[in-house]
Amino acid sequence: MFKLPSVKLLLMGWLTVSVVSCGWLPHSHTNRVSGVEPLILQQGGKFDVFLSEGYLRLAKQAELERDYDAVEQFLARGLLARQGALVDPEAISARRLPSFSVGELTDARMWLLQTLRLGAQEVYPWEAARAQTMFDCWMEEQEE
């Protein structure tokens, strides 16, 4: 039986994730999101786990809607969270938002950031992750 060394397997997984998350592969109508989850080892805490799962769910939903730009954005954010990186709620400047929504989204983002900085992700990791992913979903929907 042929067995790859674990370091080589991890490097192959990292390369595959890098290629997919950087958008180097052409868009296709196949399910690109589901194959990514097992390729990266979870490195963060509970909040990071829930945040990653939330972003991957959003990416899957965007894929069903054939919104490939949103797939790439949510997938990249999910992979960063899975690695334990600090992923803040999306910046207001990251999207082309209608002017009527900017004030409300700005206020909501400031409240969410303040809540996260006060420790919500440690005390209520699932709820904090859900709030952040739903905020980013709201941003994406407002841009559309």
N, C-alpha and C positions, 0 to 999 in steps of 0.2 A: 504494500500500500504506500502510495506517494504522500508525503506530508511536508508542507511548507514550514520553514522556521517561523515562529510567531512574529519576529521583527519584520521579516519580509512581508508577511500577511498584513501587518498593520500599515506598512508603507504603501502597499498596493491599495488598501482601503483609503488611506489618506489621499493618495493620488487620484483615485476615482472620485472622492468627494470634492477635491479641489477642482477637478475638471467640470463636474456637474454644477457646483455652487458658483463658479466664476462665469458660467454661461458660455463656456467654450464649445459645448455641444449644440448642434442645431436643435431648435424646438421640434418636437414630434407630438403626435397625438397618443403616445403610449404613456403609461403611468410612470412618470419619472420620479415622483416623490417617494413612493413606498419602498423603493430599493435603497434609499439613502439611510434610513433609520438604523439598520444593523451595522453600517460601515464605520460608525464613530462610537467610541466608548464615552459613556457619560462621565463627566469630570466635576460637575458642579454640585451644589446642594439641592434640597427639595425644590426651592423656588426655580432654580435653573432647569430642573427636570420638567416641572410643570410648564414653564415658559417655553421650553423647547417643544414639548408635546403640543402646546397651543399653537405655536407658529407652524408646526408641521400639519396640524389639522387645517389651518387657514390656507396653507399651500395646496393641500389636497382639494379643498373646496374651490380654490381659484383654478386649479387644473381641470376640474369638472366643468367649470365655466369657460374654459379655454382662454383664460386671462394669464398668459404666460409671463408678462412682466410682473404681475403680482406673485406668481409662483416663485420666480427667482428672488424677489424681495423677501417674502416670508420664509423661504427655504434658507436663505443666507442668514437671516436673523435667528432662525431655529437652530442652525448648526453652530452659530456663535454661542448661543445660550447653552447648548449641549456640551460645549467645551469649557463652560464655566466662565466665559467672558462676560463683562458687564455690558448688558444690552438695555439701554434706556428706551423709554417710549419714543416712537419716531418723532423726529424734529418737525416742527411746523413747516420749515423751509424745504423739507425733503419732497414735498408734493406741491402740485399746482392746484391750489384749493380755490373754490369760489369765495369771493370776498365776504359774503354773508356768513360763512362758517368759520372764518379765521379767529374771531374774538372768542367764540364759545370753545373752539378746539384749543386755543392758547390757554384759556382759563382751566380747562379740564386737564391739560398736560401739566400745567404748573401744580395743580392739586395732586395729581397722580405722582409726580416726582417727589413732592413734599411728603406724601404718605409713604412712598417707598423708602425715602431717606430716613424717615422716623422709625423704620424697622418692620414695616408691614410684611415684607417678604420673609422675615424670620418667624413672626408670630402667626401669620396667615398666608403661607406660601402659595396654596392653590388659589385662593381668592385674589391675591396680589397679581399672580401670573395671569389669571383670567381677566382682571381689569386691564392689565397692560396689553394683552393680545386683542381684547375687544376695542381698546382705544386705537390701536394700529389698524384694525379692521375698519373702524369708523372713519379714520383718515383716508384709507384706500377708497372706501365707498363715496366719501365726499369728493374726492378727486374725479371719480367717474361721473 
